[in-house]
Amino acid sequence: MRLSFTEFGMLRRSIVAIIACTALLALVGCGIKGPLRLPPGKSAPAPTGLPPGVAPTTIPGKPSDTPAPPAPVEPAPDSNKAKE
């Protein structure tokens, strides 16, 4: 029995489709089952208060365009106190 060019092409596509489906099922079948957990020693990032998927306007570690608030000023010692 000889295969014509059309039959050979259809057989080749079928074999490729079977291999692709098998590989896809193997990839989908492996992995972590159940809820995802962080690795030990890692902690979740601090909440930003933004809805999920929204990037913050400033990047941590990069200086922002707004100036930092001034540091609190400690009161100077009172030199006019009554001496004891």
N, C-alpha and C positions, 0 to 999 in steps of 0.2 A: 504494500500500500504506500503510495506516494502522497505527500502533503503538498497541496498547491500553495502558492505564495499567500493567498488570502487566509487559508486555514492555518498556515504557520504563524501568521501575524495574530490571529485570534487566540491560538494556543499560547503564544508568547505573552500576550496581554493578560490572559487568564493566570498564567504562572506568576507574572509580576504582581497581579492583584492579590493572589493568595499569599505570596511572600510579604507584601505590604500589610495585609490584614493581620497576619500572624505576628509580625513585628510590632504593630500597633497594639494588639492585645497583650503582648508580652510587656510592653512599656506601661500600659494602663494597669496591668495586674500587679506590678511590683510597687514598692514604696511603703510609706508609713500609713498604717490603717488607723483611723480614729482622729481625734483632735491634734492639731499641731502644737508642739511645745518648743520653747527656746532651749538651746543646749545649756548644760550646767555651767554656772558662772556668768551667764549673760543675764542682763535685765532688760525689761521692756523700755522703750524710749519714753521720755516724759510726755504727758498729754499736752497738746497745744491748744485745745479748746476749739479747733477747727473741725469741720465735718471730715470724714474719711476721704482720702483722695485729693484733698486740697493742700497744696504746698504752702509752707509758711513764707512770708514775704522776705524774711531775713534768713540767711544761712548761718547755722551755728559755727563759731570760730572765725567768721568773717566780719569785719567792722561794718556796722550799719550806717545809714546816712543820717540818722537822727543822733544828736549829741546825748551823751550819757547824763543822767541827772547829777547835780552837784553833790559832793560828799557832805554828810552832816558836819557842821562846824561845832567843835567843842568850845564851851564857854571858857574864856580866859580866867585865870585865877584872880579873885577879887583882891586887889592890893589896898583897897580902902577900908578893910575890915578893922574893927576896933581891936587894938592889941591887948592881950591879956596880961 
